[in-house]
Amino acid sequence: MEINLQGLNNLRHDPIPERTEEEISVLVENLLGKMTIREKIGQLYESPHQGGIITGPEFDSSESVALIKEGLVGSFLGLHNTQQIYNLQKIAVEETRLGIPLFFAFDVIHGFKTIFPINLGMACSWDEQLIEKACNVIADETSHSGVNLTFSPMLDLVRDPRWGRVMESNGEDPYLGSVLAKAYVRGYQKDKLTDQNSIGACVKHYIGYGAAEGGREYNTVDMSRRQIFQNYLPPFAAAIEENVASVMTSFNIVDSIPATANEFYLKEVLRNQLQFNGFVVSDYESSKEIIEHKIAKDEKEAAYKCIKAGLDHEMVSQTYLKHLEELVESGEIDTLLIDDAARRILTFKYKIGLFDDPYKNVYDQPEQYYLLDETRELAREMSRHSIVLLKNKGVLPLKNDLSVAIIGPHSDNKEVIGGWGGVGENKDCISLLEGINNLGIENLRIKTAKGCSIEGDDTSGFSEAINLAKESDVVILAVGEEQYMSGEGYSRAYLNLPGVQEDLVKEIVQLGKKVILVIFSGRPLDLTWYDKNVDAIIETWFLGSESGNAIADVLFGKHNPSGKLSMSFPYTVGQIPVYYNHHKTGRPPRREDIFERFSSRYADIPNKPLYPFGYGLSYTTYEYSKPLLSKDKYIKKEPVNVKIKLKNTGVMDGYEIIQLYIEAQSFSVSRPVRELKRFKKVFLKQGEEKEIEFKLYPKDFSYYNIDMEYVIEDGKYNIFIGGCSSTDNGITIEFI
Ligand code: GLC
């Protein structure tokens, strides 16, 4: 496509009029009334295009411009070049019969140009305000690139770090996932979708994708409807309460039916029960893939099953374009199904203002809006709060007058964007060494040695690294995964440090120096040996543009780490799945320190994870009072006020994430040993004490009962409040 260098510099962006739902409905119905069946079907197609970022099997997009001219494209995915978007939109608006604008969707998962921490890392901040602010500025950048909708947030609940996509999730808990789902949607969509800097959000992957058997990408998902409703659905329900624009279906089967053609979940649950009124988009060819799932014999049957089930918008594959019209003509499907789907797409386009200004997000010289200082500063703050201190035997924060060896393949590595990096570039990222140097600490003597690569078996760099370590006071070992080792299509069967990094660490540790392990990873890794043998461990995930600055801030105490794990770290890959909100079993081990053969445990490792959900250390210490209640018996419909006093008893100011869990002592079905129901992030100065109050309602004690009704039942409930899911700082109440 010849790039037209004209047009952008004379674009005006007048304020877009706000319309009521009713006004939009009238406009949409008028337009539908003028459209042919083929034009309506055209709105149901999301096309790829050369120049876009490819996120699936290769495709042929040679026809996409011709299809636009026939009015047969509703949107594009993966494009982010403003000029290209302008040129395609110009064809749609000026060279088609009805001039219906396109929308442009792109995977802006944790940043567009300024890259924020991977989502699993941001979830460890437990800071919905900060995440909303981050999404505000991510939307500011994205909305100047021509993109109108992001395929984010990903809301899959995850319990298996072998799965590569844990990196883009909010972790293993439905409540935390629900709170953060709202923050992402609010952050992207802002007060109104017509806002110049707003973008539509698309939550994914509906539903159950994170439970792929064996953590193997795209693998079978098979679980009870109760499990889906109790744990996997709540974040989607939360996003829908926040008026999310779109929902994306997942590749996997649910109840043995592919999610993309699953009428129960797409109609009964999403539309009738959750009252979702946006549009449903497939994942990349997931509609055509129901043939591979063996529930359709060809593309025609795939189109039939998906439109009947409630899929509105088909991504990349063209079963709708090819077969829907003949299915209508043969009477196999009712044209009203197509009207409903087209109506939702057109409604979104009106809501986001594209009919008023088709070039709403198209700007000349968009680079001027990217990587702004204040955006980088927010990314640095978000990164600081995403770091989790896993161990510290009095070695952190580092003092200034030290000789420090920074060793390992991540010592000075700028490839820290992580998976789904938008259009972020490694060159714009700060490496660990750069970050430490940026602090400009006097008397600090830094030397580095890579020692080895992340992958491969070359140990020729060991001796230089070992010699450097010998002459240093402290060794920082910067190790981990390559950034592409997580994300879509990258499941790992092992959770070790790749390559010969483990050997390097062991060689350094035996020198007897103070060793700090800085982990760069897209998932929980097996850190069991390191936990026993090094002095400190910090998990930094992939922090993006401000990575090195944020890590240096934590290492040298400019920021007191407050992150808490949003996903458990297993002892070993053999322990998976391991998560905090598990059921008790009929033979729970009575003690962790002795082996009871006839109890539910392993013979060779403890039952608990190495680091549990909600765990994270600080440079200071906190003291919790016992939870305080006004009374211990309640009738089921009244709220429960519970208070706690928290004191900073240590040597630094800091944030503490107070977590409140409940445990039903008995119920009509088995319930987990802990269920997160509230959390609050509190700043306390050194020596400061605060009283914190939580208000709990009947729905917080409710669960799907034996009849699948979400209810509270009489009986005793324990309430635990502390700085980790393993807290036993509790009190019991009774509902009568
Ligand atoms: C990919 C991913 C999905 C992404 C989509 C478009 O296959 O599964 O998360 O949004 O395609 O890139």
Residues whose N, C-alpha, C, O or C-beta is under 5 A from the ligand:
A	BS01	GLC	T55 G56 D107 F151 D283 Y284
